[in-house]
Amino acid sequence: MSSSLSRRRFLHELAAASAAVPLAARLAQAQAGRKVRHASFGASGMAFADIRSFSSHPAFDLVAVADADLSRTEQVKKLFPNVKVYQDWRELLRKEHDNLDSVNVSTPDHMHAPIAMAAMSYGKHVYVQKPLATTVHETRMLAQTARQRRLVSQMGIQISSHPTQLATEAMIRSGVIGKITEVHTFCDKTWGDMNPIPAGSDPIPESLNWDFWLGVSEKRPYKKDVYHPGNWRKRVGFGTGTLGDMGCHIFSTPIRGVNLYLPTSVTSYGPGSVHGNWPIDAKIKFVFPGTTLTAGSTLDFWWYDGATRPPQNVADAVGGKVPGSGAVIIGTEGAILLPHIGAPTLHPAEKFAGRAVPQVVERNHYHEFLDAVLKGPGTTCSAGFDYASLVTEAVLLGSVAEHFPNETLAYDPAAMRVTSHKAPNALLRRSFRKQFLLERL
Protein backbone atom coordinates (compact mmCIF):
# COMPACT_ATOMS: atom_id res chain seq x y z
CA MET A 1 0.00 0.00 0.00
CA SER A 2 1.35 3.41 -0.95
CA SER A 3 2.56 5.48 2.00
CA SER A 4 1.04 8.52 0.27
CA LEU A 5 -2.47 7.13 0.64
CA SER A 6 -4.58 9.66 2.54
CA ARG A 7 -5.81 8.63 5.98
CA ARG A 8 -9.48 9.28 5.14
CA ARG A 9 -9.28 7.31 1.87
CA PHE A 10 -7.44 4.55 3.71
CA LEU A 11 -10.21 4.30 6.32
CA HIS A 12 -12.87 4.26 3.58
CA GLU A 13 -11.12 1.40 1.78
CA LEU A 14 -10.61 -0.41 5.07
CA ALA A 15 -14.37 -0.33 5.69
CA ALA A 16 -15.23 -1.29 2.12
CA ALA A 17 -12.91 -4.29 2.07
CA SER A 18 -14.67 -6.14 4.84
CA ALA A 19 -18.10 -5.01 3.69
CA ALA A 20 -17.45 -6.80 0.40
CA VAL A 21 -16.88 -10.14 2.15
CA PRO A 22 -19.29 -10.24 5.12
CA LEU A 23 -19.14 -13.03 7.67
CA ALA A 24 -21.63 -15.84 7.27
CA ALA A 25 -22.98 -15.10 10.73
CA ARG A 26 -23.47 -11.45 9.83
CA LEU A 27 -25.39 -12.36 6.69
CA ALA A 28 -27.59 -14.78 8.58
CA GLN A 29 -28.37 -12.20 11.24
CA ALA A 30 -29.07 -9.48 8.68
CA GLN A 31 -31.30 -11.79 6.63
CA ALA A 32 -33.24 -12.57 9.78
CA GLY A 33 -34.01 -8.86 9.97
CA ARG A 34 -32.24 -8.17 13.23
CA LYS A 35 -30.92 -4.63 13.57
CA VAL A 36 -28.40 -2.94 15.83
CA ARG A 37 -30.16 0.23 16.96
CA HIS A 38 -27.44 2.81 17.33
CA ALA A 39 -26.81 6.43 18.36
CA SER A 40 -23.82 8.63 17.64
CA PHE A 41 -22.52 11.27 20.01
CA GLY A 42 -20.93 13.63 17.53
CA ALA A 43 -22.19 14.11 13.98
CA SER A 44 -19.37 15.59 11.89
CA GLY A 45 -15.65 15.13 11.30
CA MET A 46 -14.46 11.83 12.78
CA ALA A 47 -17.97 11.14 14.05
CA PHE A 48 -19.35 11.25 10.51
CA ALA A 49 -16.52 9.02 9.30
CA ASP A 50 -17.43 6.54 12.05
CA ILE A 51 -21.12 6.65 11.10
CA ARG A 52 -20.32 5.99 7.44
CA SER A 53 -18.11 3.05 8.38
CA PHE A 54 -20.78 1.54 10.63
CA SER A 55 -23.42 2.08 7.93
CA SER A 56 -21.80 -0.46 5.59
CA HIS A 57 -22.91 -3.21 7.99
CA PRO A 58 -26.31 -4.64 6.93
CA ALA A 59 -27.66 -4.64 10.49
CA PHE A 60 -26.79 -1.02 11.31
CA ASP A 61 -29.73 1.26 12.13
CA LEU A 62 -28.90 4.85 13.10
CA VAL A 63 -31.65 6.01 15.46
CA ALA A 64 -30.27 9.30 16.79
CA VAL A 65 -27.32 11.67 16.89
CA ALA A 66 -26.34 14.40 19.34
CA ASP A 67 -24.07 17.34 18.62
CA ALA A 68 -23.73 20.60 20.54
CA ASP A 69 -23.37 22.38 17.18
CA LEU A 70 -26.48 21.66 15.12
CA SER A 71 -24.84 22.99 11.94
CA ARG A 72 -22.65 19.89 12.05
CA THR A 73 -25.61 17.51 11.74
CA GLU A 74 -26.48 18.35 8.11
CA GLN A 75 -24.38 15.58 6.53
CA VAL A 76 -25.92 12.93 8.76
CA LYS A 77 -29.47 14.11 8.06
CA LYS A 78 -28.84 13.84 4.32
CA LEU A 79 -27.53 10.30 4.68
CA PHE A 80 -30.17 9.25 7.25
CA PRO A 81 -33.29 11.41 6.72
CA ASN A 82 -35.17 9.77 9.59
CA VAL A 83 -32.46 10.17 12.22
CA LYS A 84 -33.48 12.00 15.41
CA VAL A 85 -31.25 14.97 16.21
CA TYR A 86 -30.44 16.25 19.68
CA GLN A 87 -28.23 19.10 20.87
CA ASP A 88 -27.95 17.77 24.43
CA TRP A 89 -26.44 14.29 24.70
CA ARG A 90 -28.13 13.81 28.09
CA GLU A 91 -31.55 14.33 26.53
CA LEU A 92 -30.79 11.77 23.84
CA LEU A 93 -29.98 9.12 26.43
CA ARG A 94 -32.98 9.92 28.60
CA LYS A 95 -35.45 9.82 25.70
CA GLU A 96 -33.96 7.15 23.44
CA HIS A 97 -32.28 4.61 25.74
CA ASP A 98 -35.10 2.09 25.30
CA ASN A 99 -34.65 2.35 21.52
CA LEU A 100 -30.89 1.72 21.49
CA ASP A 101 -28.51 -1.24 21.58
CA SER A 102 -25.23 0.62 21.12
CA VAL A 103 -23.57 4.00 20.76
CA ASN A 104 -20.38 5.56 19.48
CA VAL A 105 -18.73 8.46 21.31
CA SER A 106 -16.85 10.54 18.74
CA THR A 107 -16.83 13.91 20.49
CA PRO A 108 -13.89 16.05 21.60
CA ASP A 109 -11.75 14.02 24.01
CA HIS A 110 -12.94 15.65 27.24
CA MET A 111 -16.43 14.18 26.83
CA HIS A 112 -15.44 10.61 25.91
CA ALA A 113 -15.56 9.15 29.41
CA PRO A 114 -18.62 11.02 30.77
CA ILE A 115 -20.81 10.06 27.81
CA ALA A 116 -19.51 6.48 27.61
CA MET A 117 -20.08 5.92 31.34
CA ALA A 118 -23.60 7.31 31.09
CA ALA A 119 -24.38 5.09 28.09
CA MET A 120 -23.08 2.02 29.90
CA SER A 121 -25.23 2.91 32.92
CA TYR A 122 -28.18 2.42 30.56
CA GLY A 123 -26.75 -0.94 29.46
CA LYS A 124 -25.56 0.20 26.02
CA HIS A 125 -22.61 -1.29 24.18
CA VAL A 126 -20.03 1.40 23.48
CA TYR A 127 -17.55 2.30 20.75
CA VAL A 128 -15.33 5.21 21.85
CA GLN A 129 -12.88 7.09 19.69
CA LYS A 130 -9.26 7.29 20.84
CA PRO A 131 -8.04 8.24 23.33
CA LEU A 132 -10.48 6.35 25.51
CA ALA A 133 -10.44 9.18 28.07
CA THR A 134 -8.33 12.13 29.21
CA THR A 135 -7.20 10.75 32.58
CA VAL A 136 -5.82 7.44 33.80
CA HIS A 137 -8.60 7.10 36.38
CA GLU A 138 -11.29 7.42 33.70
CA THR A 139 -9.71 4.77 31.46
CA ARG A 140 -9.73 2.30 34.33
CA MET A 141 -13.31 3.12 35.28
CA LEU A 142 -14.49 2.58 31.70
CA ALA A 143 -12.75 -0.80 31.46
CA GLN A 144 -14.05 -1.89 34.85
CA THR A 145 -17.62 -0.88 34.05
CA ALA A 146 -17.68 -2.58 30.64
CA ARG A 147 -16.23 -5.74 32.19
CA GLN A 148 -18.60 -5.83 35.17
CA ARG A 149 -21.69 -5.20 33.04
CA ARG A 150 -20.53 -7.58 30.29
CA LEU A 151 -20.95 -4.90 27.64
CA VAL A 152 -19.32 -4.99 24.21
CA SER A 153 -16.67 -2.28 23.91
CA GLN A 154 -14.24 -1.08 21.27
CA MET A 155 -11.84 1.87 21.03
CA GLY A 156 -11.52 3.66 17.71
CA ILE A 157 -8.01 2.61 16.77
CA GLN A 158 -9.37 1.29 13.49
CA ILE A 159 -6.00 1.11 11.76
CA SER A 160 -4.97 -1.58 14.27
CA SER A 161 -7.27 -3.97 12.38
CA HIS A 162 -5.55 -3.44 9.03
CA PRO A 163 -3.42 -6.30 7.63
CA THR A 164 -0.25 -4.16 7.70
CA GLN A 165 -0.57 -3.77 11.46
CA LEU A 166 -1.59 -7.37 12.06
CA ALA A 167 1.32 -8.60 9.92
CA THR A 168 3.74 -6.47 11.93
CA GLU A 169 2.49 -8.00 15.17
CA ALA A 170 2.99 -11.45 13.65
CA MET A 171 6.54 -10.60 12.55
CA ILE A 172 7.47 -9.35 16.01
CA ARG A 173 6.12 -12.49 17.66
CA SER A 174 7.78 -14.77 15.09
CA GLY A 175 11.23 -13.69 16.24
CA VAL A 176 12.35 -12.75 12.74
CA ILE A 177 14.18 -9.67 14.11
CA GLY A 178 15.23 -11.46 17.29
CA LYS A 179 14.54 -10.17 20.77
CA ILE A 180 13.26 -6.60 20.88
CA THR A 181 15.76 -4.05 22.21
CA GLU A 182 13.99 -0.70 21.66
CA VAL A 183 10.92 0.87 20.07
CA HIS A 184 10.67 4.34 18.51
CA THR A 185 7.29 5.89 17.65
CA PHE A 186 6.72 9.25 16.00
CA CYS A 187 4.20 11.60 14.40
CA ASP A 188 4.85 14.90 12.65
CA LYS A 189 1.47 16.43 13.53
CA THR A 190 1.51 19.57 15.69
CA TRP A 191 -1.53 19.45 17.94
CA GLY A 192 -0.08 21.94 20.40
CA ASP A 193 0.43 25.66 20.85
CA MET A 194 3.26 27.53 22.52
CA ASN A 195 1.36 30.85 22.47
CA PRO A 196 -1.14 32.18 25.03
CA ILE A 197 -4.83 31.61 24.35
CA PRO A 198 -6.25 34.92 23.04
CA ALA A 199 -8.08 37.01 25.64
CA GLY A 200 -11.70 38.13 25.38
CA SER A 201 -14.68 36.46 23.77
CA ASP A 202 -16.46 36.26 20.42
CA PRO A 203 -20.16 35.97 19.54
CA ILE A 204 -21.34 32.38 19.87
CA PRO A 205 -22.79 30.99 16.61
CA GLU A 206 -26.55 30.45 16.74
CA SER A 207 -26.12 26.78 15.92
CA LEU A 208 -23.78 26.14 18.88
CA ASN A 209 -24.73 25.62 22.51
CA TRP A 210 -21.39 26.55 24.05
CA ASP A 211 -22.34 25.28 27.51
CA PHE A 212 -23.23 21.87 26.09
CA TRP A 213 -19.95 21.82 24.15
CA LEU A 214 -17.93 22.59 27.30
CA GLY A 215 -19.78 19.80 29.07
CA VAL A 216 -17.99 18.63 32.21
CA SER A 217 -15.15 21.14 31.78
CA GLU A 218 -15.09 24.47 33.58
CA LYS A 219 -16.77 27.44 31.97
CA ARG A 220 -14.70 29.75 29.79
CA PRO A 221 -15.39 32.34 27.08
CA TYR A 222 -16.06 31.25 23.52
CA LYS A 223 -13.23 32.24 21.15
CA LYS A 224 -13.70 31.54 17.47
CA ASP A 225 -11.43 28.75 16.18
CA VAL A 226 -9.58 28.46 19.51
CA TYR A 227 -11.50 25.38 20.70
CA HIS A 228 -14.31 24.55 18.29
CA PRO A 229 -14.43 22.93 15.78
CA GLY A 230 -10.95 21.33 15.76
CA ASN A 231 -8.36 23.18 17.79
CA TRP A 232 -9.56 21.70 21.09
CA ARG A 233 -6.90 19.04 20.48
CA LYS A 234 -4.28 21.66 21.37
CA ARG A 235 -5.86 22.66 24.69
CA VAL A 236 -5.21 21.05 28.07
CA GLY A 237 -8.51 19.89 29.55
CA PHE A 238 -10.15 19.31 26.16
CA GLY A 239 -7.71 17.43 23.94
CA THR A 240 -4.53 15.50 24.65
CA GLY A 241 -2.10 17.00 22.14
CA THR A 242 -0.38 15.11 19.36
CA LEU A 243 0.56 12.29 21.72
CA GLY A 244 -3.04 11.72 22.82
CA ASP A 245 -4.45 12.21 19.34
CA MET A 246 -2.12 9.80 17.55
CA GLY A 247 -0.33 7.81 20.24
CA CYS A 248 -3.09 5.24 20.70
CA HIS A 249 -2.96 4.47 16.97
CA ILE A 250 0.82 4.24 16.76
CA PHE A 251 1.54 2.60 20.14
CA SER A 252 -0.98 -0.20 19.68
CA THR A 253 0.91 -2.47 17.28
CA PRO A 254 4.25 -2.53 19.15
CA ILE A 255 2.49 -2.80 22.52
CA ARG A 256 0.40 -5.76 21.38
CA GLY A 257 3.19 -7.29 19.33
CA VAL A 258 5.72 -7.26 22.19
CA ASN A 259 3.00 -8.06 24.76
CA LEU A 260 3.78 -5.00 26.88
CA TYR A 261 1.77 -4.02 29.95
CA LEU A 262 2.23 -0.54 31.47
CA PRO A 263 5.34 1.64 31.83
CA THR A 264 7.09 1.93 35.18
CA SER A 265 8.71 5.27 34.37
CA VAL A 266 8.14 8.13 31.95
CA THR A 267 10.42 11.07 31.14
CA SER A 268 9.53 14.06 28.96
CA TYR A 269 12.52 15.89 27.54
CA GLY A 270 10.45 18.98 26.86
CA PRO A 271 9.13 21.33 25.97
CA GLY A 272 6.48 21.42 28.69
CA SER A 273 2.85 22.42 28.46
CA VAL A 274 2.36 26.20 28.58
CA HIS A 275 -0.54 28.69 28.69
CA GLY A 276 -3.09 25.90 29.04
CA ASN A 277 -1.86 24.32 25.80
CA TRP A 278 -0.12 21.09 24.92
CA PRO A 279 3.46 21.45 23.68
CA ILE A 280 4.78 20.65 20.24
CA ASP A 281 8.03 18.93 19.24
CA ALA A 282 7.91 16.51 22.17
CA LYS A 283 10.39 13.78 23.03
CA ILE A 284 9.29 11.26 25.65
CA LYS A 285 10.85 8.06 26.97
CA PHE A 286 8.72 5.28 28.43
CA VAL A 287 10.32 2.34 30.24
CA PHE A 288 8.23 -0.84 30.14
CA PRO A 289 8.93 -4.08 32.01
CA GLY A 290 10.44 -6.63 29.66
CA THR A 291 8.58 -9.65 28.30
CA THR A 292 9.60 -12.99 26.81
CA LEU A 293 10.00 -11.11 23.51
CA THR A 294 12.45 -8.45 24.75
CA ALA A 295 16.22 -8.70 25.03
CA GLY A 296 16.35 -7.22 28.52
CA SER A 297 14.38 -6.93 31.72
CA THR A 298 13.12 -3.52 30.59
CA LEU A 299 12.32 -1.95 27.21
CA ASP A 300 12.90 1.68 26.22
CA PHE A 301 9.94 2.94 24.19
CA TRP A 302 10.30 6.42 22.66
CA TRP A 303 7.84 9.00 21.32
CA TYR A 304 8.66 12.01 19.10
CA ASP A 305 6.24 14.52 17.60
CA GLY A 306 6.18 17.64 15.47
CA ALA A 307 9.63 18.57 14.21
CA THR A 308 11.36 16.25 16.70
CA ARG A 309 12.45 13.11 14.90
CA PRO A 310 14.10 9.84 15.93
CA PRO A 311 17.91 10.07 16.02
CA GLN A 312 19.83 9.27 12.86
CA ASN A 313 21.07 5.91 14.13
CA VAL A 314 17.42 4.80 14.38
CA ALA A 315 16.76 5.96 10.81
CA ASP A 316 19.95 4.20 9.68
CA ALA A 317 18.63 0.94 11.14
CA VAL A 318 15.75 1.05 8.62
CA GLY A 319 17.46 2.34 5.50
CA GLY A 320 18.36 5.90 6.47
CA LYS A 321 14.95 7.61 6.54
CA VAL A 322 11.68 7.40 8.46
CA PRO A 323 8.23 8.58 7.29
CA GLY A 324 6.22 11.36 8.90
CA SER A 325 4.42 9.00 11.28
CA GLY A 326 4.98 5.42 12.32
CA ALA A 327 7.19 3.12 14.36
CA VAL A 328 10.62 1.51 14.26
CA ILE A 329 10.93 -1.74 16.20
CA ILE A 330 14.56 -2.76 16.69
CA GLY A 331 15.63 -6.28 17.59
CA THR A 332 18.85 -8.21 18.07
CA GLU A 333 18.67 -9.57 14.49
CA GLY A 334 17.17 -6.67 12.54
CA ALA A 335 14.47 -4.02 12.55
CA ILE A 336 10.94 -3.37 11.30
CA LEU A 337 9.82 -0.04 9.85
CA LEU A 338 6.06 0.41 10.11
CA PRO A 339 4.68 3.61 8.54
CA HIS A 340 1.44 4.74 10.17
CA ILE A 341 -0.30 4.13 6.85
CA GLY A 342 1.74 1.69 4.82
CA ALA A 343 3.25 -1.78 4.69
CA PRO A 344 5.99 -2.90 7.11
CA THR A 345 9.50 -3.53 5.82
CA LEU A 346 12.31 -5.61 7.29
CA HIS A 347 15.85 -4.26 7.62
CA PRO A 348 18.65 -4.58 6.65
CA ALA A 349 16.97 -4.98 3.29
CA GLU A 350 19.72 -7.21 1.89
CA LYS A 351 19.48 -9.59 4.86
CA PHE A 352 15.73 -10.05 4.47
CA ALA A 353 15.51 -9.91 0.66
CA GLY A 354 12.80 -12.24 -0.60
CA ARG A 355 11.20 -12.75 2.80
CA ALA A 356 7.45 -12.22 2.46
CA VAL A 357 5.31 -10.28 4.89
CA PRO A 358 3.02 -12.75 6.74
CA GLN A 359 -0.45 -13.18 5.30
CA VAL A 360 -3.14 -12.35 7.83
CA VAL A 361 -6.93 -12.28 7.82
CA GLU A 362 -8.28 -8.76 7.51
CA ARG A 363 -10.93 -7.61 9.93
CA ASN A 364 -13.21 -4.60 9.82
CA HIS A 365 -12.89 -2.71 13.09
CA TYR A 366 -16.40 -1.27 12.90
CA HIS A 367 -18.12 -4.44 11.79
CA GLU A 368 -16.29 -6.38 14.48
CA PHE A 369 -18.02 -4.20 17.08
CA LEU A 370 -21.49 -4.55 15.53
CA ASP A 371 -21.05 -8.31 15.08
CA ALA A 372 -20.14 -8.55 18.76
CA VAL A 373 -23.26 -6.58 19.70
CA LEU A 374 -25.35 -9.03 17.67
CA LYS A 375 -23.71 -11.97 19.44
CA GLY A 376 -24.59 -10.49 22.80
CA PRO A 377 -23.20 -9.58 26.24
CA GLY A 378 -19.71 -10.76 27.09
CA THR A 379 -18.48 -10.84 23.48
CA THR A 380 -15.04 -9.26 23.19
CA CYS A 381 -13.47 -7.12 20.47
CA SER A 382 -9.83 -6.72 19.46
CA ALA A 383 -9.67 -3.22 20.99
CA GLY A 384 -12.10 -3.79 23.84
CA PHE A 385 -11.67 -1.59 26.86
CA ASP A 386 -9.54 -4.06 28.84
CA TYR A 387 -6.89 -3.71 26.14
CA ALA A 388 -7.70 -0.15 25.08
CA SER A 389 -7.39 1.13 28.64
CA LEU A 390 -3.80 -0.15 28.82
CA VAL A 391 -2.79 1.59 25.59
CA THR A 392 -4.56 4.79 26.62
CA GLU A 393 -3.07 4.75 30.12
CA ALA A 394 0.45 4.48 28.71
CA VAL A 395 -0.22 7.39 26.35
CA LEU A 396 -1.79 9.53 29.08
CA LEU A 397 1.18 8.96 31.39
CA GLY A 398 3.25 10.58 28.66
CA SER A 399 0.82 13.50 28.67
CA VAL A 400 1.22 13.83 32.45
CA ALA A 401 5.01 13.82 32.04
CA GLU A 402 4.72 16.73 29.59
CA HIS A 403 3.72 18.89 32.57
CA PHE A 404 7.02 18.00 34.28
CA PRO A 405 9.74 18.26 31.61
CA ASN A 406 13.16 16.76 32.31
CA GLU A 407 11.92 14.88 35.37
CA THR A 408 11.63 11.09 35.48
CA LEU A 409 8.26 10.02 36.87
CA ALA A 410 8.41 6.59 38.51
CA TYR A 411 5.02 4.89 38.22
CA ASP A 412 3.40 2.05 40.15
CA PRO A 413 0.67 0.59 37.90
CA ALA A 414 -0.81 -1.56 40.67
CA ALA A 415 -1.37 1.48 42.88
CA MET A 416 -2.10 3.81 39.94
CA ARG A 417 0.32 6.27 41.48
CA VAL A 418 3.45 8.23 40.59
CA THR A 419 5.84 7.29 43.39
CA SER A 420 8.68 9.72 42.68
CA HIS A 421 6.65 12.94 42.84
CA LYS A 422 3.41 13.97 44.54
CA ALA A 423 2.27 16.67 42.10
CA PRO A 424 1.70 14.45 39.02
CA ASN A 425 -0.84 12.32 40.89
CA ALA A 426 -3.30 15.21 40.81
CA LEU A 427 -3.34 14.84 37.01
CA LEU A 428 -4.35 11.17 37.06
CA ARG A 429 -7.98 12.24 37.59
CA ARG A 430 -10.00 15.45 37.22
CA SER A 431 -13.02 17.26 38.60
CA PHE A 432 -16.27 17.80 36.69
CA ARG A 433 -19.21 20.13 36.39
CA LYS A 434 -21.71 17.77 37.98
CA GLN A 435 -24.74 18.71 35.89
CA PHE A 436 -22.99 17.20 32.87
CA LEU A 437 -22.11 13.97 34.66
CA LEU A 438 -24.84 11.32 34.61
CA GLU A 439 -22.73 8.50 36.05
CA ARG A 440 -19.98 8.58 38.68
CA LEU A 441 -16.40 8.94 37.47
Secondary structure, 3 states (H helix, E strand, C coil): CCCCCCHHHHHHHHHHHHHHCCCHHHHHHHHCCCCEEEEEECCCCHHHHHHHHHHCCCCEEEEEEECCEHHHHHHHHHHCCCCEEECCHHHHHHHHHHHCCEEEECCCHHHHHHHHHHHHHCCCEEEEECCCCCCHHHHHHHHHHHHHCCCCEEEECHHHHCHHHHHHHHHHHHCCCCCEEEEEEEECCCCCCCCCCCCCCCCCCCCECHHHHHCCCCCCCCCCCCCCCCHHHHEECCECHHHHHHHHHHHHHHHHHHCCCCCCEEEECCCCCECCECCCCCEEEEEEECCCCECCCEEEEEEEECCCCCCHHHHHCCCCCCCCCEEEEEECCCEEEEECCCCCEEECCCCCCCCCCCCCCCCCHHHHHHHHHHHCCCCCCCCCHHHHHHHHHHHHHHHHHCCCCCCEEEEECCCCEECCCCHHHHHHCCCCCHHHCCCCC
